Amino acid sequence: MRNTSLMKTTRRALTVAAVAAAIAGGSLLTAGTASASTVLSQACTGTVIGALSDSVAVQGKDLAGVVKAGAQEQEWFLHLNGVDPQKIADTVSKAGAITVGQIPANAASGTIGGDAIATAVATTLKNAGDPYAVGLGIGADQQKKTLDSISNKVAGNCGLTTYANNYTQPGLPATQQPGGATPAPGTSPTATSPGIAGTGSATAPPRNYGNIPAAVPGVAGVAVPPSALYPSSATLPDQALPQVGVLGGQSTSAGGQADVRNAGNASAIGGEPAAGNVQLPMLLAVVALAGVSAALVRTWVLRKLS
């Protein structure tokens, strides 16, 4: 009986130990799987931010356009050589996320060149199935030319810059680590960002805009002189300021400014009479002739009636 009880106790202990080991192993496996992640880029160009050693992927639909453009360079009329750019673009789109590189494991920033992205795209097309069904062309030679054309187009139009948001620079205290200095997507780092190399060409907006010429609203019906339109603080030279005055005129006022004349003071000047105009004596002669003619007609009519 004692041996039987001892054996049961031993079996229970071994069972508990095995279950604990299995749980611990599963936890370690889960932790290791969770630590590896993939960062999706919004396009094949721009900036990607993630953790150290994260994989970087680009959605196939974001690469379809440049892939189609590269395939069109090898397309014959009516796809006579078997190259179908639309089929190739659809194949890349259906591939989903295409891994093109990773964020450096020991640096604050890095790059994923266009060549690496082109290689990933070419590998995806090669593994997509029958090259002819994919639309790469008839024959191995044409398929190679199509892949080369696509790779050249992708390499020339794509490229990513990567930044690690958990990079720790050796030798710096925790308060000076560049944890919050990672730039937002689509921006470039400046020279003042610790741990990130910059170009030093960044500029800041001016503090004072007073030296910019500004137009001052004038009073209705009164022209504003150039001295009011462009203040003396303007950095433009005097000869560059626009002059307001009479077109074609040379006269200036006592102040040296162009003379501005009011169009309301203009008056009409009588011109020379034209040769064909009818004068007053001619009008009087016509009226007299009409009166005489009327009297003669009246006298003739009265004589007929009598």
Secondary structure as GFF3:
##gff-version 3
##sequence-region A 1 306
A	DSSP	alpha_helix	2	35	.	.	.	ID=ss1
A	DSSP	beta_strand	38	41	.	.	.	ID=ss2
A	DSSP	beta_strand	45	50	.	.	.	ID=ss3
A	DSSP	beta_strand	55	59	.	.	.	ID=ss4
A	DSSP	alpha_helix	60	72	.	.	.	ID=ss5
A	DSSP	three_ten_helix	77	79	.	.	.	ID=ss6
A	DSSP	alpha_helix	85	94	.	.	.	ID=ss7
A	DSSP	beta_strand	97	102	.	.	.	ID=ss8
A	DSSP	beta_strand	109	112	.	.	.	ID=ss9
A	DSSP	alpha_helix	114	126	.	.	.	ID=ss10
A	DSSP	alpha_helix	131	134	.	.	.	ID=ss11
A	DSSP	alpha_helix	140	157	.	.	.	ID=ss12
A	DSSP	beta_strand	159	164	.	.	.	ID=ss13
A	DSSP	three_ten_helix	174	176	.	.	.	ID=ss14
A	DSSP	three_ten_helix	178	180	.	.	.	ID=ss15
A	DSSP	alpha_helix	226	229	.	.	.	ID=ss16
A	DSSP	three_ten_helix	238	240	.	.	.	ID=ss17
A	DSSP	three_ten_helix	263	265	.	.	.	ID=ss18
A	DSSP	alpha_helix	280	305	.	.	.	ID=ss19
###
